[in-house]
Amino acid sequence: MVVSPPRPVTAMSPARLRAAFAVLLLSMLLAMLDNTVVGTAMPTIVAQLGGLDQLTWVVTAYTLTTAASTPVWGKLGDLYGRKRVHLTAIALFTVASVACGFAGDMPQLIAFRAVQGLGGGGLAVGALSLIGVLVPPRDRGRYQGMTASVMAAGQIGGPLFGGVVTSLLGWRWNFFLNLPLGLLVFAATAVVLVVPPVPRRRVHLDVGGALLLMTAVTGLLLLAGHANVWLVLVTVAGFGAFVAVERRSREPVLPLSLFARRDIRLTTVITFVVGAVSFGTITFVPLFQQTVQGASASGSGTLLLPMTLAVVVASQVAGRVSSRTGRYRIFPLAGALCLAAGCAVLATVHPGTPVWLTSGALVLIGAGLGFGTQMVMLIAQNTVPVGEIGVATANTTMFRTIGGAIGTSVFGAMLTAGGAERPASEALVTAMPHIFTVAAVAGVLAAVAAWRIRETPLRRTAQ
């Protein structure tokens, strides 16, 4: 009698896999919404809690801890089990959200937002890592459009959601609503997800490396907005000490050997540029439209819709074609060229630029983001062994955030380079061509990096 081999623990029915994917997308949406949802609630928060001079830290505290903790969460998932670590991140995020809702003053809110950001970093990288484990790279493209839609919804829809909730229920409910949603995601993750157990072995937790990396990344992100000699010294010393510690660590939190892989280095460059261009576009195009062209806040937000739709459509096309053919290098290359072309068009804007031309440039940039963002993640996850998917995912996510922070800071410095005495509209008219010329050059550099990627067959198995 022939005995059939036992079904692997990673095998999931199509229906259950779709349910698991939906749960992971919801956890990603939670993290992304809370990065943007407080923007429209800030006037109300300041009116009740005071602390106008500390206003930006409500957003910055969340962003900093999210970015700085991302590599640590990725490594913890690789070591101790991605499902277990993801559940821990959900719990931390939910508890911190409730604490934010009960904050009695601005320092308390900032502190709780920092803790919430720690959980948010785990939600994002945990969801992407679990998708990388559960869905084979060759099949993952079919899910790409939904992932891109969630990311676009979180980035564009967050301010709208925050405004509605604040108007109807009060600003605290932007945080209290995370309690039922967090409990739902926690329960669904615990029940639906079936992931392979991590082999039992003695592990060495690289606490020193994790703390040094978080210090260095935090310093770099702060430096992007606040030039300071001491901050430069702390950041440089942090990275130097981190490299020294990682070379000796038995279980480095971000293995330097990761960057010995050619495609990891190249995708890191691409994702850095993608972050810089996307954050720069979302920040400066609406500002130009409102300040120079007289658009309303809601009107300038609506004008970003072509970019959002292009992201979703391009992600769907890239994902389906790569799943069907197994070919993928063309998409980050086409995406980088679209970014460069869209930025080149925006470099020509002036007060009389028609809406259709700006919208066309945003469609090109959206297509570039759609072709590049998720495909770069796919390439990074396909490049490393399954046991390193967490750190590869975290590296890509972290450098996209760093690129966005540094890009926005550089573009902002270009805006104010002529002196603060000029009217805002005049400064924008002068700076926009320079800002997006630099962005277009960065897009060309990303295209060069994409051209050098070595296309290897996409794995057909999750494990």
C-alpha positions in Angstrom: 0.0 0.0 0.0 1.3 3.4 -1.0 1.1 5.9 1.9 0.6 9.5 0.8 3.0 12.0 2.4 1.6 14.2 5.1 0.2 17.5 3.9 2.7 20.3 4.8 1.7 22.7 7.5 2.0 25.6 5.0 -0.6 24.2 2.7 -3.7 26.3 2.8 -6.9 26.1 0.7 -7.4 28.9 -1.8 -10.3 30.2 0.2 -8.3 30.2 3.4 -5.3 31.8 1.7 -7.5 34.6 0.4 -8.9 35.1 3.9 -5.4 35.2 5.4 -4.3 37.7 2.8 -7.3 40.0 3.6 -6.5 39.9 7.3 -2.9 40.8 6.5 -4.0 43.7 4.3 -6.2 45.0 7.1 -3.3 45.0 9.5 -1.2 47.0 6.9 -4.1 49.4 6.5 -4.2 50.0 10.3 -0.5 50.9 10.4 -0.7 53.2 7.3 -3.9 55.0 8.4 -2.4 55.9 11.7 0.6 57.5 10.0 -1.7 60.0 8.2 -5.0 60.0 10.0 -4.1 62.7 12.6 -3.2 65.3 10.1 -6.7 66.7 9.7 -7.3 66.2 13.5 -4.3 68.3 14.6 -6.2 71.7 14.9 -8.7 70.1 17.2 -6.0 68.3 19.2 -4.1 71.5 19.7 -7.2 73.4 20.7 -7.9 70.8 23.5 -4.4 69.8 24.6 -2.4 72.9 23.7 1.3 72.4 22.8 1.3 74.1 19.4 5.1 74.2 19.5 5.1 70.3 19.8 2.6 69.8 17.0 4.8 68.1 14.5 6.1 65.6 17.0 2.6 63.9 17.1 3.3 62.8 13.5 7.1 62.5 13.8 7.2 60.3 16.9 5.1 57.7 15.1 7.1 57.9 11.9 10.5 57.7 13.6 9.7 54.6 15.8 8.0 52.9 12.9 11.0 53.2 10.6 13.6 52.6 13.3 11.9 49.4 14.6 11.2 47.8 11.2 14.5 45.9 10.9 14.1 44.6 14.5 10.6 43.3 13.9 11.8 41.6 10.6 14.6 39.8 12.4 12.4 38.8 15.3 10.0 37.2 12.9 12.8 35.2 11.3 14.0 34.0 14.6 10.9 33.4 16.7 8.1 32.8 14.2 6.4 35.4 12.0 2.9 34.8 13.2 3.8 35.0 16.9 5.7 38.2 16.4 3.0 39.7 14.2 0.4 39.0 16.9 2.7 40.8 19.4 2.9 43.8 17.2 -0.9 43.9 16.8 -1.3 43.8 20.6 1.2 46.5 21.2 -0.3 48.8 18.5 -3.8 48.3 19.9 -2.9 49.0 23.5 -0.9 52.1 22.5 -3.8 53.3 20.4 -6.1 53.2 23.4 -3.5 55.1 25.5 -3.3 57.8 22.8 -7.1 58.2 23.0 -6.8 58.8 26.8 -3.8 61.2 26.6 -4.3 64.2 28.9 -1.7 66.5 27.4 0.6 66.8 24.4 3.7 65.1 25.9 1.6 62.1 26.8 0.1 61.9 23.3 3.6 62.1 21.8 5.0 59.4 24.1 2.0 57.1 23.3 2.3 57.8 19.6 6.0 56.7 19.8 4.9 53.4 21.3 2.1 53.1 18.8 4.7 53.6 16.0 6.7 50.6 17.4 3.6 48.5 16.9 2.9 50.0 13.5 6.4 49.0 12.3 5.7 45.4 13.3 2.3 45.4 11.6 3.7 46.6 8.2 6.8 44.4 8.0 5.0 41.4 9.6 2.2 41.5 7.1 4.6 41.8 4.1 6.8 39.0 5.5 3.9 36.7 6.0 2.7 37.3 2.5 6.2 36.5 1.3 6.1 33.2 3.2 2.5 32.1 2.4 2.4 33.1 -1.3 5.0 31.8 -3.8 6.8 34.6 -5.7 5.5 33.2 -9.0 1.9 33.6 -7.7 2.3 36.7 -5.7 1.7 39.1 -8.6 -2.0 38.3 -8.5 -2.2 39.8 -5.1 -0.1 42.9 -5.9 -3.0 45.1 -7.0 -4.8 44.7 -3.7 -1.6 45.4 -1.7 -1.1 48.6 -3.8 -4.7 49.6 -3.3 -4.4 49.3 0.5 -1.2 51.3 0.5 -2.8 54.0 -1.7 -5.9 54.1 0.5 -3.8 54.5 3.6 -1.7 57.3 2.2 -4.5 59.3 0.4 -7.5 58.3 2.4 -6.0 58.7 5.9 -6.5 62.5 6.1 -10.1 62.2 4.8 -10.9 59.5 7.3 -9.4 61.4 10.2 -11.4 64.5 9.3 -14.7 62.7 9.2 -14.1 60.9 12.5 -12.9 64.1 14.2 -16.0 66.0 13.0 -18.5 63.3 14.0 -17.0 61.7 17.1 -14.0 63.8 18.2 -10.3 63.4 17.7 -9.8 60.7 20.4 -11.9 58.3 18.3 -9.3 58.2 15.6 -7.4 56.1 18.2 -10.3 54.4 20.1 -11.6 52.9 16.8 -8.3 50.9 16.7 -9.5 48.8 19.7 -12.3 46.9 17.9 -10.3 46.8 14.7 -7.2 45.6 16.5 -9.1 42.9 18.4 -10.7 41.7 15.1 -7.3 41.6 13.3 -5.7 39.8 16.3 -8.4 37.1 16.5 -8.6 36.6 12.7 -4.8 36.3 12.5 -4.7 33.8 15.3 -7.4 31.6 13.7 -6.9 32.0 9.9 -3.1 32.1 9.4 -1.3 28.7 9.1 2.5 29.2 8.9 5.4 26.8 9.3 6.9 26.6 12.8 10.4 28.0 13.3 12.9 25.1 13.9 13.8 24.9 17.6 17.3 26.1 18.1 19.2 28.4 20.5 19.2 31.9 19.2 21.3 34.9 20.2 19.2 38.1 20.2 21.4 40.9 18.9 20.2 43.5 21.4 23.2 45.8 21.0 22.9 45.8 17.2 19.2 46.5 17.4 19.6 49.4 19.7 22.5 50.9 17.7 20.5 50.5 14.4 17.4 52.2 15.9 19.6 55.0 17.2 21.3 55.5 13.9 18.1 55.4 11.8 16.3 57.8 14.2 19.3 60.2 14.1 19.3 60.0 10.3 15.5 60.7 10.1 15.8 63.6 12.6 18.8 64.9 10.7 16.7 65.0 7.5 14.6 67.8 9.0 16.9 69.4 11.6 20.5 69.9 10.7 22.6 69.7 13.8 26.3 69.0 14.4 25.7 66.8 17.4 23.0 64.9 15.6 25.4 64.3 12.7 28.0 62.9 15.2 25.5 60.7 16.9 24.2 59.3 13.6 27.6 58.6 12.2 28.9 57.1 15.4 25.7 55.0 15.6 26.1 53.6 12.1 29.8 53.0 12.7 29.2 51.1 15.9 26.4 49.2 14.4 28.6 47.9 11.5 31.3 46.9 14.0 28.8 45.0 16.2 27.1 43.3 13.3 30.4 41.9 12.0 30.9 40.1 15.3 27.3 39.1 16.0 26.3 35.5 15.8 22.7 36.5 14.8 22.9 40.1 13.4 19.6 42.0 13.3 20.4 43.3 9.8 23.1 40.9 8.4 25.7 42.9 6.4 25.9 39.8 4.2 22.5 40.8 2.9 24.1 43.6 0.9 26.6 41.2 -0.6 23.8 40.1 -2.9 23.8 42.3 -6.0 20.0 42.5 -6.4 19.5 43.5 -2.8 21.9 46.5 -3.3 20.1 47.5 -6.5 16.6 47.2 -5.1 17.7 49.2 -2.1 18.7 52.1 -4.4 15.4 51.8 -6.3 13.2 51.8 -3.2 15.1 54.8 -1.8 14.4 56.7 -5.0 10.7 55.6 -5.0 10.3 56.8 -1.4 11.9 60.2 -2.2 9.8 60.8 -5.3 6.5 59.6 -3.9 6.8 61.6 -0.7 8.1 64.7 -2.6 5.2 64.5 -5.1 2.5 64.1 -2.4 4.0 67.0 -0.4 4.9 69.6 -3.0 2.4 69.2 -5.9 -0.7 69.9 -3.7 1.3 72.8 -2.0 1.9 74.3 -5.5 -1.6 73.9 -6.6 -3.0 75.5 -3.5 -0.5 78.3 -3.0 0.2 79.2 -6.7 -2.8 78.0 -8.7 -5.5 78.7 -6.1 -6.9 75.2 -5.7 -8.7 74.4 -2.4 -7.3 71.8 0.0 -9.9 69.3 -1.1 -9.4 70.2 -4.7 -5.7 69.6 -4.6 -6.3 66.3 -2.9 -8.7 65.3 -5.6 -6.1 66.1 -8.2 -3.9 63.3 -6.7 -6.5 60.7 -7.7 -5.0 60.1 -11.2 -1.8 59.1 -9.5 -3.6 56.8 -7.1 -5.5 55.1 -9.9 -2.3 54.7 -11.9 -0.6 53.0 -8.9 -3.4 50.4 -8.7 -3.7 49.7 -12.4 0.1 49.5 -12.9 0.5 47.2 -9.9 -2.2 44.9 -11.3 -0.6 44.7 -14.7 2.9 44.1 -13.4 1.7 41.5 -11.0 -0.4 39.5 -13.4 2.2 39.6 -16.2 5.0 38.5 -13.8 2.9 35.7 -12.5 2.0 34.4 -16.0 5.5 34.8 -17.6 7.9 34.7 -14.6 9.6 37.8 -16.0 9.9 40.8 -13.9 13.0 43.0 -14.5 11.2 45.1 -17.1 8.8 46.5 -14.5 11.2 48.3 -12.1 13.0 49.6 -15.2 9.8 50.9 -16.8 8.7 52.2 -13.4 11.9 54.2 -12.9 11.6 55.6 -16.4 8.0 56.6 -15.8 9.1 58.3 -12.6 11.8 60.2 -14.4 9.4 61.3 -17.2 6.7 62.4 -14.8 9.1 64.4 -12.7 10.6 66.0 -15.9 7.1 67.2 -16.8 6.5 68.6 -13.4 9.8 70.4 -13.7 8.1 72.6 -16.3 5.1 73.7 -14.3 4.3 77.4 -13.8 1.2 79.3 -12.6 -0.6 78.9 -15.9 0.1 75.1 -16.3 -3.2 73.4 -17.3 -4.6 70.7 -15.0 -4.5 68.1 -17.7 -0.7 68.4 -18.0 -0.2 68.1 -14.2 -2.6 65.2 -14.1 -0.6 63.5 -17.0 2.6 63.9 -15.0 1.0 62.4 -11.9 -0.3 59.5 -14.0 3.2 58.8 -15.1 4.5 59.0 -11.5 1.7 56.7 -10.3 2.5 54.2 -13.0 6.1 54.3 -12.0 5.2 53.7 -8.3 2.9 50.9 -9.3 5.4 49.1 -11.5 8.2 49.6 -9.0 7.1 49.5 -5.4 5.7 46.0 -5.0 7.9 44.5 -7.7 11.0 45.6 -5.9 9.7 44.0 -2.7 9.0 40.8 -4.7 12.6 40.8 -6.1 14.1 41.3 -2.7 12.1 38.4 -1.2 12.9 36.1 -4.1 16.6 36.9 -3.8 17.1 35.6 -0.2 16.4 32.3 1.4 13.0 31.9 3.1 14.7 32.2 6.5 15.8 35.8 5.7 12.5 37.1 4.2 11.9 39.1 7.3 15.2 41.1 7.1 14.9 41.5 3.3 11.4 42.9 3.7 12.4 45.1 6.6 15.4 46.5 4.6 13.2 47.4 1.7 10.5 49.0 3.9 13.0 50.9 5.9 14.9 52.4 3.0 11.6 53.5 1.4 10.8 55.5 4.6 14.4 56.9 4.8 14.2 57.9 1.1 10.9 59.7 1.7 12.2 61.6 4.7 15.5 62.6 3.2 13.9 63.4 -0.2 11.3 65.6 1.4 14.0 67.4 3.5 16.2 68.0 0.5 13.3 69.3 -1.6 12.2 71.5 1.3 15.7 72.9 1.6 15.7 73.7 -2.1 12.4 75.5 -1.6 13.8 77.8 1.2 17.3 78.2 -0.3 16.4 81.6 -1.7 15.6 83.1 1.7 12.5 83.2 3.8 11.7 86.8 2.8 10.2 85.8 -0.5 6.4 85.2 -0.7 5.5 81.5 -0.6 4.0 81.5 -4.1 7.1 83.1 -5.6 9.4 80.7 -3.8 7.4 77.7 -5.1 7.4 79.0 -8.7 11.2 79.3 -8.5 11.8 76.0 -6.7 9.5 73.6 -8.5 11.7 73.2 -11.6 14.8 72.6 -9.5 13.0 70.1 -7.2 11.6 68.0 -9.9 14.7 68.2 -12.1 16.6 66.6 -9.2 13.8 64.0 -8.8 14.0 63.2 -12.5 17.7 62.6 -12.3 17.1 60.3 -9.3 14.6 58.4 -11.5 17.2 57.9 -14.2 19.7 56.6 -11.5 17.0 54.1 -10.4 16.5 53.1 -14.0 20.2 52.3 -14.3 20.0 50.2 -11.1 16.9 48.4 -12.5 18.7 47.6 -15.7 21.5 45.9 -13.8 19.2 43.5 -11.9 19.8 39.9 -12.7 16.5 38.2 -13.5 16.3 34.8 -11.8 13.3 32.4 -11.9 10.6 33.2 -9.4 10.1 30.5 -6.9 7.0 28.4 -7.4 6.7 27.3 -3.8 6.2 29.3 -0.7 8.7 27.1 1.3 
